Amino acid sequence: MAVSEAALRENYRRLSDEKLMRIASEDAIKLRSEALALLKEELAARGLAETAEKTIAAQFSVVSEEGVAEYCALLQTQPCPICRSSSQRLNATMTSKVISFLVMTTWKKQFAIACPPCLDKLNRDASTTSALLGWWGFPWGIIRTVQALVANGKMARNNHAPYPNDLLKAFVVGNIGRIEAIRANATDLQALIKATHLC
Ligand SMILES: [Zn+2]
């Protein structure tokens, strides 16, 4: 059964401004239209409507190639979250790490945004770990380790792209409301980039 309008309104009323803005910037696109209307109502009652408007609109707009490039550039010009250098534009990678333990073989994929040399190192470290700890599980350890080494090698080829690579663009499109909400705040942008290393 759907949550009643009154219950939903009460739920929004109980949330802090911060939490409400977080929903506006990250989840507006996922809400049913009635829920979105109630969220906007509550934001307006708290005088936050204007602040939230852009971040909500960003999630619903069909973002042009130029728009994506602009958001990518915002992230790419931040200092690297690993070495703190600002000398190179940041980009994104996906590392694949395979670890075998007795009969179990685990495959862990990790997305990360950093400067190209640090991305290379992340891919290299994931390959080294897989080569040392992944191969001996049978049969998946061997198969997955080979796959991980290939995947890391393939990903590393895009680390030095002179433009935002597809992974970074996909991240931007998936987080567009959030980036719009914090676009003028370098500290928050850097926190968003750093958080990708922890998920
Ligand atoms: Zn770096």
Residues whose N, C-alpha, C, O or C-beta is under 5 A from the ligand:
A	BS01	ZN	C80 I82 C83 R84 C115 C118
